[in-house]
Amino acid sequence: MVAAAPDTRYASSGGCHVAYRVLGSGAIDLVLAPGFVSHLDVFWEYPPFVRFVSRLATFARVIVFDRRGVGLSDPVFEVPTLETRADDIRAVMDSVGSSRAALLAVSEAAPMSIVFAATFPDRVRSLVLCGGMARATADEDYAWATPRDALVASSQELVLPHWGEGATAEIYSPSAAHDRQTREFYARLERQGASPAMAVAMFEAFLDTDVRQVLPALAVPTLVLHRKGDHVVNIRAGRWLASQIRGAKFVELPGIDHCPYVGDADPLLGEIEEFLTGARKEPEIDRVLATILFIDVVASTDRLVTVGDRRWHDLLEQFYAIVRQQLAQFGGREINTMGDGVFAAFDGPARGIRCASRIVEAVGTLGLAVRSGLHTGECEVVGDNLGGIAVHTGARVAAQAAPNEILVSSTVKDLVAGSSLKFQDHGLRTLKGVPGEWRLFAVVSG
């Protein structure tokens, strides 16, 4: 994980400002074109995305952008054409001084990237299409796709009425849709990535997309990646796409998520690295014993509605300031922020508990309630990030906590035996996604 988000820069394209970020310094330039809706700030608050681009940055200079009309780029009144979007890629590349780059196109960005690669082959060293398609809807000779009317009806009934609530998590990342952090990520991505009207307009334009006639003109090395159980784009679309591109390599991967950075992303990342560099190296993973703290604001959406956007933003800034002050005092390390929560680590469980206690007291003066959870276990260290089952367990312990309650696993309680800390037994709990039953304890004196 990168320690902090790279600076946001802007490329000028036909009078429009296109936001982008650059990370890594590899010999290969890799332009990452996200799918339907994106927002660079929101992306960098979601650990799976940061881990994904950080792995890419180990072998490439990664350039990721928000297309015009979404995220941090200029708003537009009309949905841009594929030609205009291809111009935006060129503008971003020119802005960073990249004369030739590989393109990694995710989902709905595939048609745009196909057009760019066919039009400007001298600017594209290779093309990677992940969960992509040449046509969005069914046709007489494209029967495996969903009919246009069915897609419109389902979006109007299931998605658009709930825009901003994170409903798209169930479509794009079904394996993680139950995860609160993932659901909140999608909710923020929807709210900040595009307005409901723009989302409708982009979706309807996407349904009319068809670049099948462009495929024979592609003359750059192409890799097509597709998960077998993709809930958004039928794998037959990926197979057909690869079959129509001269020399294209098709790789079928396990999984049900359409979003490439959700689920098991390592096989996909390995395929990309090997295709672009000729070799595949596994990420270096060290292990360390750490105490994991997850702490987040309770009923944040209700509070937002009550106080309004500006006041809520101010409250969150004060919340983060308090958390960071206490982390510094107790020797904690901030790993990541997640909308209205913080993931931190300590080298001792007692310090983690006392830090959580002080945070609960301090944020109470803001009229905020928080839930906290701690677990100690062996964590995987990849760069500045921590991962593994211990982290997952800590998140699940926190999810069980009541407002202003600090819950710890039995491992944490046992490790602080002999201290002045006191606990109340909360019995055995089943933690979603974590094997077995876990005895949890509430901190009653810290």
N, C-alpha and C positions, 0 to 999 in steps of 0.2 A: 504494500500500500504506500502511496506517496504520502509524505508527511502533511502536505497542504495542497490545496487545489492550485494548479498552474494559473498564471495570469490569464484573464480573458482579453482577447484581442479582436479586432474587427477588420474584415476585408471589405473593400468597396466593390460592389458588383452592380453595374447599371443603376447607380444611384441608391442602392440598398446596402445596408451594413449587415454583414454576415458574421456572427460571433463564432470564435473558434478558440481552442486551447491546444498547446503543444507540450508533450512530455516525452522524455527519453532522448537519446542521442545516438541511436544506432545508425549503421551505414545505409539502411533502407528507410525511405520515407513511406509511411503507411497512413493513408487517409481513411478514417473511420466514418462512414456515413450511417448514422442511426436510422431507425425505422420511423414509424408513423408520427410520433410526438417525442420531442426531446427537450431537455433543459439542462444546460451544463452545470449550473449550481446544484440542482436537485440530483443529477447523476453523481456528483462528487460527495453527496451525503449518504450514498448507498454502497456499503462495503463490497457486495458482489461485483458491481460495476467497476469500482476502483481497483479491485483485485484483477479483474479482466484486463483493463487497459494497462495496468502496471506490469502484467506479464508480457503484454505486447511490447511494452517499452523496454524490456530487457534485450530485445534484438532489433528494434526499429525506433525511428523518431515518429511518434504517433501524433497525428493531427486530427482532432475530432471537432465537429462543428454542429451548430443548430441551423437548419435550413431556414431560409427567409420565411417569415410568418409564424415561426414557433420559437419558444424558448427565449434566449437573450438576443436573438436577431430582430431586425426591424419588423414590425407588423406590416401586413399587406392587406389590401382590400379584395384581391382576387387570388385564387389559388395559382401558384406559378406553374408554368408548363414544364415538361421534362427538359426542353431546350434551355429554359431559364435556369432551372436547377443545375443542369450540367455546367452552365456558365458560372454558377456560384462555386462549384468545385474548382474550376480553373482559377477563379479569383482568389480563393483561399490558398491554393498552391502557389500562386504568384506572390501573395502577401508574405508567405514564409520562405520564399526563395527556393521552392522545389520545382525543378524542371521536369522531373519524372518520378512517379510514385506508384506504389501498389495501392489498390482500392479494396477496402473491406466493406461491402454493402450488406446491411442487415435488413431483411424483410422487404418492406415497401420501398426501400432505397435501391433495390436491385435494378428495376427498370431504368431509373435515372443514371445509375452507374454503368449499365450496359450501353446506353446511348452515349455517355461520355467516352467510354473506352473505344467504341466503334468510330466516333467522330474524331477523337484526338489520340490515336494509337501511339503517337510519338511521346505523349505525356504519361502513358500508363505502362508500367513494366509488367504488371500482372493484375488479375482480378479475382477476388474471393467473394462468392455469393453465399450468404448464410441464411437459410430459411427463405430463399427468394423465389420469385416466380416471374414468368414472362407475361402472363395475363392474369387478371384478378378474378374473373368470373367465368362460369361455364360457357361453352360454345359447342357447336355441333361436333367439331373435331378436338374438343377440349373438355371432355365430359366429366372428368374427375373433380373439377372445381365446383364451387357452390353457385347456384343460379343467382343472378343479380337481385331479383326481387326478394329472395330469401335472406340475403345479406342485409338489404335495406330494412326489411321488417325486423330482423333480430337486433340490429343496431338501434332502431327506434324504440324497441320494447325493452331491451336488456342493458344497453350501454348508455345511450345519451340521457335518459332520465336520471341516471345515477352518476353523471359525469362529475368528477371531483371527489367521489367517495372511494375510489380505488377499485371499482368493479372490473376494470380491465386486467387486474392481476389474475383473475380466474381464467381469462382467455390467453394471455401471453405467458404467464408463469404459474400454471396450475399446481405444480409440485410444491410451490411455496406460498400459494394464495392464503393458506391458513395462518401464515406467519404475520404477526402484527407489524413488524418492521417493513416487510414487503408490501403489505396492504397500505401502510402509510406512505411508502415511497410512491406507489402508483397513484394514490390520491393527490399527493403534491405534484406529481408529474402531470396529471390531468389538469389540475387547477392552474398551474403556472406555465405549463407547456403550451397550451392553446385554449382559447375561449371555446365554449360550446358551438358557437356559430362557425368558427374556423375549423373545428374538428369535423363538423358535418360536411362542410364544403370540401375539405381535404379527402374525407372518406368517399364522398360521391365521385370526386375526380379520380381517385384511385380505382374505383370500380370500373371506370372506363379505360383504364390503362391496358395497353396491349403492345408489346415490343417484339412479338414473335418474328416479324419480318426483318428485324434488325440483327437477329442472332447470326445469320450466315455471314454478316460483315465483320463479326468479331475476329480479330487476328492476334489477340494477346493471350498468353497462358492463363487458363482459367481453372479455378477450383470451386466446385459446388458442394457445399456442406448442408446436410439436412438431417434433423432428428426423426427417427422412425415414427414416433407417436405425436409429432407436432400437431397441436390442436387448432392452429390457425391456417396453416398451409399444408395441404395434403402432400405427402412425400412423393407422390406420383408427379407433382408439379416440378419438384427438384430433379427427379430422374429424367423427365422429358426435357427440362431446361438443359441439363448436361449433354443429353443426346443430340441436341441441335447446335452445339458449339463445337467447332472443330478442335479436337485434341483435348477437350475438357476432361478433368478428373472429377469423378463423383465419389463422395464418401458418405455412407449412411452411418449415422451415430445413434446410440441408444438415448432414450429420453422422451418426455412429452412436452417439454417447454419450448415455446417459440423463441423466447428471449435467450440469446446465446450466453449471457453471463449469469443466468439463473440455472440451478441444477448442477450437474457435473460438467463444468466448463473445461476441465483439463484436457480431455481427449480432443475437443474442438480446437483449443489453443495449440495443442501439439501438432495437429494437422496443418494449421495455418503457418506455424513456425517452420515446419519441415518443407512445406511448399515454397515458402518465400526465401529460405536460407539454405535448404538442402540438408539440414540436420535438425534433430529434435533433442532438446535437453530438458530434463525434468527440473522443475523449480527446486532450488536449494531450500530444504526445510530443516530447521533446528527445532528442538523441543525444550521447553522450560516449564518449571512449576510456577504457576501464577494464581493469584486470587482475582477473579473476574467480578466486576461490579457493573450492573445495568441499573440505571435510574432514569425514570421518565415522568413527565407531568401527567396527572390523572385528568381525564375528561377535557382534553385540550380543545377538541372541536367545539364542545358546548361553551367553553370559556371564550373562544374566538368569536362565536356568534354574539355572546353577551357584551364583550368590550369593544369589538371592532378590530379591523386589521392593524391600524396604527398602534393602538394601545397593546394589542397582543404581541406585536413585534417588539415593543419596548420591554414587555414582561419577559419574553424569551431571552432577550439580550441580558437582562438582569439575572435571570436564572442561570444562563451559561457563565456569567461572570462569577456568581457565587460558587458554582460547581468547580470552576477552574481555580478559584482562590483556595478552596478546601483541598482539592487534589494536590496543589503545590504544598500546602501545609502538611499533609499526611503522606507525601511521597508517592502519590498516585500518578499514573500516566494516562492521559486521554488517548484512546485509540481511535474513536470516531464519534461523531454526532449523528443523530438520526431524527431529524425533524424537531421533536421536542424531548429528546432523550440523549443520554450520554453512555457510551461504553468505555470503561476504564479498567486498568489493571494495577495490581499492587504486588509487591514482593512479600507481603505478610498479611494474613487474614485479619488480624486485630486492627491494623491500620485502616484496612478497607471498611470494616464495620464502623469504626469511630468517624471516619470521613463521611460515610453515609448518614450517620446520626447528626452530624453537624449540618449537613446539607438539608436534611429534613427540617431542622430547626430554623435555619436561615431563610429558606424559601417560603416558610410559613409566614414570614413578615410581608411577603408579596401577595399573600392571599392564595398561594398555590399549594396544592397537595401533590406529593410524588409517591411513587411506588419504587421499591428498591429490592434487588436480589443479588446474592453473592454465592459463588461457588469456587472452590480451589481444586485445581487439577492440572494435568500436563497439557500444555497448549502447543500448537504448531506455530513456529515463528517464520513468517515469510516477509522479509523486509521489515517494515515498521508495523506490520499487521499481526494479529493473533487469530488463530482459528482452531478448529477441531471440536471434538465432542464436549470438552470442558466449557468452551465459549457458548456452545448451543445450550448446555445445561444451565449455565448462569442466566441466559436470557429467559429460559423457561421458568426458573425459580422466580425471577422478577415478575413474570406474567401472573404468578399466583398471588402476589402480594396485594393487600388492601391499601387504600389511600393512607399515606404516611406510615406504612408498615415496612419494616426491613426484614425480609426473609433470608435465611441462609440454609445451605444444605448441611446434612449431618457431618460431612467432611470438614466444613468450616468450623462447626461447633466443637468437634473433637480436637482440632488443631489449636484452639484458643483455650483449652482446658487449663485451669489455674489462673486465668486472668480475672479481672473484675467484671467481665461481661456476663450478663444473665440472659437466659433464653426461656421461652415458653414453647413446649412441644405442640406442633400443629399437625402431627400425625403423618401417616403415609399418603403420598400423592403420586399420581401418574403424570409424568411430564411428557407432553406431546412430542413425539419424535425421539425421545430418550428411552432406551431400554430399561425395563424393571420398574420397581417402585422406589420412591425416594422419601425419606423422612425429613421434613422441613421444620425449622424452628424460627420463631419470631424473636427479634432482639427486644428485650424489655428494659435493659439498662446498659448504656454504652459509655 
